C-alpha cells in the first residue's frame, strides 16, 4: 500500500511509488519506480476524508484510459448528500492504494 497526503501529494510510504502528481481537485497520478510488465495489474484503494468534505467519499478510478505500466491516474469523487448520487471531485485527507501484478 502506498498512502499519500492529498494536501501536498506527499508520499507517506513509497513501496515502488516514485512520485504522485496532483493534477487538480481530486485528480492524481501515481508514478511507479519499477514498471509493471503490462497493464493487467489490479489496483485497490480507499480514502480518508477530512471534516470539510462531508457525505460519502469514494475512490473513483478510470482504468480504461489511465492505467499505464509506469503510472496510474485516478479521481476521488464524493457527495455531501448521501441521498443524491451527484458526485464531484474532492480532495481528501489521505489516499491508500495497493497494486498487484507482475513486474
N, CA, C and O of each residue as an XYZ file, in Angstrom:
412
protein
N       0.842     -1.182      0.000
C       0.000      0.000      0.000
C       0.879      1.234      0.000
O       1.897      1.272      0.692
N       0.506      2.224     -0.754
C       1.256      3.465     -0.826
C       0.357      4.636     -0.447
O      -0.275      5.241     -1.313
N       0.298      4.961      0.852
C      -0.533      6.090      1.243
C       0.154      7.412      0.941
O       1.375      7.529      1.047
N      -0.632      8.395      0.568
C      -0.083      9.737      0.416
C      -1.083     10.754      0.915
O      -2.284     10.490      0.979
N      -0.574     11.922      1.269
C      -1.392     13.024      1.737
C      -1.782     13.856      0.536
O      -0.908     14.307     -0.205
N      -3.074     14.075      0.322
C      -3.509     14.794     -0.871
C      -3.264     16.291     -0.783
O      -3.207     16.962     -1.813
N      -3.120     16.826      0.409
C      -2.910     18.265      0.547
C      -1.637     18.719     -0.167
O      -1.576     19.830     -0.694
N      -0.624     17.858     -0.180
C       0.634     18.222     -0.836
C       1.176     17.120     -1.731
O       2.267     17.258     -2.286
N       0.432     16.023     -1.883
C       0.890     14.906     -2.700
C       2.052     14.158     -2.084
O       2.695     13.355     -2.759
N       2.337     14.406     -0.809
C       3.462     13.773     -0.133
C       3.251     12.285      0.068
O       2.192     11.863      0.533
N       4.250     11.490     -0.278
C       4.171     10.035     -0.130
C       4.556      9.679      1.304
O       5.609     10.090      1.790
N       3.706      8.923      1.969
C       3.969      8.528      3.352
C       4.750      7.220      3.425
O       5.543      7.044      4.350
N       4.555      6.294      2.481
C       5.310      5.046      2.378
C       5.410      4.709      0.900
O       4.384      4.553      0.238
N       6.614      4.592      0.371
C       6.811      4.517     -1.074
C       6.376      3.197     -1.692
O       5.506      3.209     -2.563
N       6.930      2.067     -1.290
C       6.571      0.760     -1.842
C       6.413      0.781     -3.354
O       5.342      0.461     -3.870
N       7.457      1.151     -4.061
C       7.515      1.187     -5.519
C       6.830      2.408     -6.128
O       6.617      2.443     -7.340
N       6.485      3.398     -5.331
C       5.925      4.637     -5.857
C       7.018      5.701     -5.827
O       7.574      6.004     -4.772
N       7.322      6.270     -7.008
C       8.375      7.287     -7.086
C       7.851      8.688     -6.828
O       8.547      9.515     -6.239
N       6.609      8.963     -7.274
C       6.027     10.285     -7.070
C       4.529     10.238     -7.307
O       3.991      9.267     -7.839
N       3.867     11.319     -6.894
C       2.434     11.493     -7.116
C       2.240     12.872     -7.726
O       2.743     13.866     -7.203
N       1.506     12.929     -8.839
C       1.173     14.202     -9.465
C      -0.240     14.589     -9.079
O      -1.174     13.805     -9.240
N      -0.392     15.802     -8.569
C      -1.701     16.348     -8.218
C      -2.127     17.239     -9.383
O      -1.613     18.347     -9.535
N      -3.073     16.757    -10.214
C      -3.499     17.484    -11.417
C      -4.480     18.606    -11.108
O      -4.366     19.707    -11.646
N      -5.432     18.325    -10.250
C      -6.485     19.280     -9.894
C      -7.217     18.697     -8.696
O      -6.793     17.677     -8.153
N      -8.293     19.317     -8.280
C      -9.060     18.806     -7.145
C      -9.443     17.353     -7.374
O     -10.152     17.037     -8.329
N      -8.973     16.460     -6.492
C      -9.333     15.052     -6.538
C      -8.789     14.261     -7.707
O      -9.276     13.159     -7.959
N      -7.810     14.761     -8.431
C      -7.264     14.066     -9.606
C      -5.757     13.876     -9.435
O      -5.012     14.844     -9.283
N      -5.320     12.614     -9.463
C      -3.934     12.279     -9.156
C      -3.390     11.219    -10.114
O      -4.144     10.429    -10.683
N      -2.070     11.220    -10.279
C      -1.370     10.136    -10.964
C      -0.269      9.629    -10.049
O       0.543     10.407     -9.548
N      -0.247      8.319     -9.836
C       0.806      7.652     -9.080
C       1.820      7.128    -10.092
O       1.447      6.436    -11.040
N       3.095      7.451     -9.899
C       4.176      7.008    -10.792
C       4.986      5.923    -10.084
O       5.321      6.063     -8.907
N       5.301      4.839    -10.805
C       5.985      3.698    -10.210
C       7.491      3.761    -10.430
O       7.951      4.247    -11.464
N       8.265      3.265     -9.450
C       9.718      3.125     -9.594
C      10.047      2.076    -10.648
O      10.875      2.302    -11.531
N       9.386      0.927    -10.541
C       9.582     -0.179    -11.476
C       8.292     -0.406    -12.242
O       7.235     -0.598    -11.642
N       8.375     -0.385    -13.574
C       7.185     -0.577    -14.403
C       6.594     -1.973    -14.218
O       7.316     -2.930    -13.937
N       5.286     -2.077    -14.378
C       4.639     -3.381    -14.453
C       4.918     -3.959    -15.834
O       5.205     -3.211    -16.768
N       4.839     -5.282    -15.976
C       5.105     -5.924    -17.266
C       4.036     -5.587    -18.300
O       4.310     -5.550    -19.499
N       2.813     -5.341    -17.824
C       1.706     -4.984    -18.707
C       0.677     -4.211    -17.888
O       0.898     -3.940    -16.708
N      -0.421     -3.864    -18.496
C      -1.457     -3.090    -17.795
C      -2.529     -3.976    -17.163
O      -3.620     -3.501    -16.847
N      -2.226     -5.252    -16.979
C      -3.186     -6.177    -16.375
C      -3.085     -6.231    -14.858
O      -3.651     -7.137    -14.245
N      -2.384     -5.294    -14.235
C      -2.286     -5.298    -12.775
C      -3.593     -4.793    -12.158
O      -4.378     -4.095    -12.801
N      -3.796     -5.160    -10.922
C      -5.015     -4.752    -10.206
C      -4.684     -3.634     -9.232
O      -3.639     -3.651     -8.582
N      -5.576     -2.670     -9.139
C      -5.432     -1.571     -8.189
C      -6.579     -1.640     -7.183
O      -7.733     -1.859     -7.550
N      -6.240     -1.451     -5.917
C      -7.226     -1.438     -4.846
C      -6.968     -0.184     -4.029
O      -5.817      0.125     -3.724
N      -8.020      0.544     -3.669
C      -7.791      1.762     -2.920
C      -8.963      2.213     -2.090
O     -10.105      1.799     -2.292
N      -8.641      3.080     -1.145
C      -9.674      3.759     -0.363
C      -9.109      5.088      0.113
O      -7.911      5.343     -0.006
N      -9.976      5.925      0.651
C      -9.569      7.255      1.089
C     -10.077      7.523      2.501
O     -11.033      6.903      2.966
N      -9.409      8.465      3.172
C      -9.892      9.012      4.440
C     -10.287     10.445      4.152
O      -9.468     11.229      3.673
N     -11.510     10.792      4.432
C     -11.940     12.163      4.173
C     -11.635     13.029      5.384
O     -11.480     12.530      6.498
N     -11.552     14.312      5.156
C     -11.399     15.237      6.276
C     -12.773     15.776      6.660
O     -13.757     15.472      5.986
N     -12.863     16.550      7.700
C     -14.153     17.038      8.190
C     -14.887     17.952      7.233
O     -16.109     18.078      7.321
N     -14.169     18.600      6.312
C     -14.839     19.547      5.428
C     -15.428     18.906      4.177
O     -16.189     19.553      3.458
N     -15.093     17.650      3.903
C     -15.574     17.001      2.685
C     -17.047     16.628      2.798
O     -17.818     16.883      1.873
N     -17.448     16.035      3.904
C     -18.843     15.685      4.147
C     -19.345     14.551      3.269
O     -18.745     14.243      2.240
N     -20.436     13.935      3.672
C     -21.090     12.898      2.880
C     -20.218     11.703      2.580
O     -19.180     11.489      3.206
N     -20.656     10.937      1.620
C     -19.883      9.779      1.185
C     -18.700     10.236      0.351
O     -18.807     11.189     -0.421
N     -17.586      9.565      0.505
C     -16.424      9.821     -0.334
C     -15.914      8.470     -0.794
O     -15.723      7.564      0.017
N     -15.692      8.331     -2.097
C     -15.212      7.068     -2.620
C     -14.115      7.314     -3.626
O     -13.988      8.408     -4.177
N     -13.326      6.289     -3.858
C     -12.244      6.386     -4.822
C     -12.776      5.935     -6.173
O     -13.045      4.750     -6.371
N     -12.927      6.851     -7.084
C     -13.441      6.561     -8.418
C     -12.254      6.432     -9.359
O     -11.459      7.364     -9.485
N     -12.127      5.295    -10.016
C     -10.945      5.013    -10.819
C     -11.322      4.790    -12.273
O     -12.196      3.978    -12.575
N     -10.669      5.505    -13.172
C     -10.869      5.324    -14.607
C      -9.734      4.464    -15.137
O      -8.650      4.969    -15.427
N      -9.983      3.163    -15.264
C      -8.927      2.240    -15.680
C      -8.851      2.079    -17.191
O      -7.910      1.460    -17.689
N      -9.808      2.612    -17.932
C      -9.822      2.390    -19.378
C      -8.760      3.199    -20.120
O      -8.208      2.728    -21.114
N      -8.471      4.409    -19.648
C      -7.528      5.253    -20.373
C      -6.324      5.678    -19.543
O      -5.388      6.263    -20.088
N      -6.321      5.404    -18.254
C      -5.259      5.927    -17.407
C      -4.442      4.866    -16.681
O      -3.655      5.211    -15.800
N      -4.595      3.619    -17.009
C      -3.804      2.566    -16.376
C      -2.648      2.224    -17.301
O      -2.826      1.532    -18.303
N      -1.451      2.716    -16.956
C      -0.256      2.507    -17.764
C       0.730      1.637    -16.999
O       0.576      1.455    -15.792
N       1.736      1.097    -17.671
C       2.713      0.251    -16.983
C       3.560      1.053    -16.000
O       4.076      0.493    -15.033
N       3.711      2.359    -16.234
C       4.570      3.179    -15.376
C       3.809      4.149    -14.470
O       4.421      4.850    -13.663
N       2.465      4.194    -14.598
C       1.694      5.135    -13.788
C       0.222      4.736    -13.747
O      -0.248      3.917    -14.537
N      -0.483      5.340    -12.802
C      -1.897      5.046    -12.605
C      -2.614      6.341    -12.237
O      -2.327      6.940    -11.200
N      -3.544      6.772    -13.083
C      -4.290      8.010    -12.826
C      -5.694      7.674    -12.345
O      -6.343      6.765    -12.862
N      -6.152      8.427    -11.343
C      -7.480      8.175    -10.785
C      -8.054      9.468    -10.240
O      -7.368     10.483    -10.122
N      -9.343      9.397     -9.908
C     -10.047     10.537     -9.318
C     -10.676     10.105     -8.001
O     -11.076      8.952     -7.839
N     -10.758     11.032     -7.075
C     -11.501     10.838     -5.840
C     -12.766     11.670     -5.960
O     -12.706     12.887     -6.139
N     -13.913     11.005     -5.860
C     -15.198     11.686     -6.005
C     -16.011     11.538     -4.737
O     -15.818     10.586     -3.981
N     -16.912     12.464     -4.499
C     -17.752     12.391     -3.322
C     -19.001     13.231     -3.469
O     -19.187     13.940     -4.457
N     -19.845     13.135     -2.471
C     -21.064     13.919     -2.428
C     -21.327     14.336     -0.993
O     -20.967     13.613     -0.064
N     -21.939     15.473     -0.801
C     -22.292     15.916      0.546
C     -23.721     15.523      0.893
O     -24.193     15.809      1.993
N     -24.411     14.871     -0.035
C     -25.784     14.450      0.195
C     -25.891     12.972     -0.170
O     -25.927     12.625     -1.350
N     -25.941     12.109      0.830
C     -25.936     10.665      0.615
C     -27.154     10.179     -0.171
O     -27.108      9.091     -0.746
N     -28.230     10.947     -0.211
C     -29.423     10.505     -0.931
C     -29.404     10.920     -2.405
O     -30.269     10.510     -3.180
N     -28.412     11.735     -2.790
C     -28.291     12.175     -4.176
C     -26.946     11.715     -4.710
O     -25.904     12.041     -4.140
N     -26.960     10.969     -5.787
C     -25.710     10.480     -6.355
C     -25.220     11.477     -7.403
O     -25.247     11.207     -8.604
N     -24.772     12.630     -6.921
C     -24.226     13.669     -7.788
C     -22.782     13.884     -7.365
O     -22.477     14.812     -6.615
N     -21.908     13.038     -7.842
C     -20.520     13.060     -7.403
C     -19.728     14.169     -8.074
O     -19.912     14.461     -9.256
N     -18.847     14.779     -7.301
C     -17.893     15.750     -7.818
C     -16.520     15.380     -7.280
O     -16.413     14.704     -6.257
N     -15.472     15.819     -7.961
C     -14.126     15.527     -7.469
C     -13.875     16.319     -6.197
O     -14.248     17.488     -6.089
N     -13.236     15.663     -5.234
C     -12.954     16.274     -3.944
C     -11.544     15.904     -3.493
O     -11.030     14.839     -3.837
N     -10.932     16.789     -2.724
C      -9.687     16.465     -2.050
C     -10.019     15.835     -0.708
O     -10.941     16.282     -0.025
N      -9.294     14.825     -0.333
C      -9.499     14.144      0.938
C      -8.197     14.187      1.731
O      -7.169     14.633      1.221
N      -8.242     13.727      2.966
C      -7.068     13.780      3.834
C      -5.969     12.827      3.366
O      -4.820     13.238      3.204
N      -6.316     11.552      3.149
C      -5.341     10.540      2.739
C      -5.917      9.638      1.660
O      -7.123      9.399      1.609
N      -5.033      9.140      0.797
C      -5.383      8.131     -0.193
C      -4.489      6.928      0.054
O      -3.284      7.083      0.250
N      -5.065      5.729      0.046
C      -4.317      4.484      0.233
C      -4.549      3.618     -1.003
O      -5.695      3.318     -1.336
N      -3.482      3.214     -1.685
C      -3.582      2.385     -2.884
C      -2.624      1.206     -2.793
O      -1.525      1.321     -2.251
N      -3.062      0.065     -3.333
C      -2.209     -1.109     -3.488
C      -2.326     -1.570     -4.920
O      -3.402     -1.510     -5.515
N      -1.212     -2.032     -5.480
C      -1.181     -2.513     -6.859
C      -0.622     -3.937     -6.859
O       0.390     -4.220     -6.218
N      -1.298     -4.825     -7.585
C      -0.912     -6.233     -7.636
C      -0.728     -6.634     -9.101
O      -1.659     -6.536     -9.900
N       0.484     -7.088     -9.447
C       0.740     -7.519    -10.805
C       2.203     -7.883    -10.995
O       3.016     -7.720    -10.085
N       2.535     -8.378    -12.187
C       3.905     -8.776    -12.500
C       4.750     -7.580    -12.869
O       4.315     -6.688    -13.597
N       5.981     -7.576    -12.349
C       6.915     -6.506    -12.678
C       8.193     -7.095    -13.239
O       9.116     -6.356    -13.582
